[in-house]
Amino acid sequence: MEIQSATKELLRIASEYRKTDDIPDGGYVAVHNLKVVGWSRDVKGKSHELLPGTWAVDALGHKFLAIGGNDYDGVKEWQMISHTS
């Protein structure tokens, strides 16, 4: 199974953010439109502040896509997405 190029870019962005911004170990880097929009210890912790289509990447490289919800209320739920997607 080969990792898709879009996934590689997402993981690179999250990894660079973890290196350059002194954030605690663990947690999730939130990325929207290939830009970091925040960090949270819990993937659901900032759901009300994030937009559908935002990615959350944990320290191990697992990625979750924000689905449902709207710009006003935020994200309805997070779905884990495989690296081959």
QUIZI-V878727 format. One line per field, one symbol per residue. ss: DSSP state (H for helix, E for strand, - for the rest). A space follows every 50 residues. Layout:
ss=???
This chain:
ss=----HHHHHHHHHHHHHHHH-------EEEEE--EEEEEE------HHH- ----EEEE----EEEEEEEE---EEEEEEEE----
